[in-house]
Each structure stands twice: as structure tokens, then as C-alpha cells.
Amino acid sequence: MLNNGQPWQQRLVMMVKAPKAGRAKTRLARDIGKARAAGFYRHATSALVTRLGTDRRWEMVLAVDPVSALYQDWTSVWPAHIARVAQGGGDLGDRMGRLFQDMPPGPIVIIGSDSPHVSTDLITEAFARLRGNDVVIGPAPDGGYWLIGLRRARHAPALFENVRWSTQYTLEDTLATLPDSFRVATLPVLADIDEGEDLQANPDVLIRSQAVRA
């Protein structure tokens, strides 16, 4: 359960899907098969939660899709002590926008579950950048981004409007929705694992994925 009693808290939100075949990593599944893609997703998600979910400098929250997965027993992937909330409906911008709007006070950093190289050092840097900036973004090589964070000290009324998701324009479009006065900081570029060629381009991830079984 989300710690709503904390008046101010840094929160790291990870967007996750139910880790089962046919639901998670559908683009990757077209290249390596549904069972193997789901197994990879379970392994990758569990590794990220283990790495990032015990740091006391922030509260980790899993934003889950679909809502029914909130009540299913995925404790082998999502430890029971990690808070969960529903992503809700709409496109990715709708869902992230609600998280930024509805969470209790404090800066929020949102990541996906597709970048296996996210580290505690990078999350620490993201929150540090938000002390002097309104927004922090971690770009991905494909034109998207692996992280976005808001200090939430000022309102961004058009955030995520008309963003072309899952395209080379995603980062560019997102930046265009921010008020001109917003200060934006960037983090290092990290690769997402969305398709089979992404695994081939990241040998360390490929080696781990070859050991994964559904």
C-alpha cells in the first residue's frame, strides 16, 4: 500500500505489466517467442525491483497494468513490501500524468521496466537534478526515454499532450509539452530492451536472457 501518511517523500515509480506470456514484452515476443519474452520480463523486473526497491532515500511504487494484477500473487517478481498502485486507462501519457498528479507531495521519478542497466546511482542523480530543475529526463537511443521525473513545484498543464509514443519523436514531443520556463536536466542515454535486436546489441543482457525459462 502507498505510504500516504508521509507528508513529503521522494518516490520512484516503475511502470510494470502483469509478468505473464502474452501480456508483457509483446514486441520482444514477436522475435523470441511469448514464453521466453515473459520469462525475460519476470527476470528483468525482479532484478530492477531488488536493486532499486530497498534504498531508503526514496519510496518505490509499482504502477501496475492491468488493475487485476494488483490482487494477484506475483510476490516472486514483486516483493510484498513494495507499494502498488493501478496505472489506469488511456495512453502512456494519460497514465503517467495521473501518477504525477495524484501522488502525495514530493518529487517523483518514473521509469519503465525495459532498461536493465538502471542503477541506484542513476536514480540518486535523477533526484539530485530535481533540486535545481523542474524536470529530469533519461534519453533512450530510439528517440524515447527511460526515465522522466518532475519536482512538481510548478504545474505543467499540457504535459504529454499529443506525444507520439513509441516513435523516434517521443522525447522531442514530450519536451514540447513543457512550459517554456521549465528547467530540464538530462541523464545518460540508456538502451531499452524492446525487440530482439536490442538484446543482440546488449550482450550482457542477452547472456542473462538465454538462461531464462518461463
Secondary structure as UniProt FT lines:
FT   TURN            4..5
FT   STRAND          11..17
FT   TURN            21..23
FT   HELIX           26..32
FT   HELIX           34..52
FT   TURN            53..54
FT   TURN            56..57
FT   STRAND          59..65
FT   HELIX           67..71
FT   TURN            75..77
FT   TURN            80..81
FT   STRAND          83..86
FT   HELIX           92..102
FT   STRAND          108..111
FT   TURN            116..117
FT   HELIX           120..129
FT   TURN            130..132
FT   STRAND          135..139
FT   TURN            141..142
FT   STRAND          145..150
FT   TURN            157..162
FT   TURN            165..166
FT   TURN            168..169
FT   HELIX           170..176
FT   TURN            180..181
FT   STRAND          184..186
FT   HELIX           196..200
FT   HELIX           203..210
//
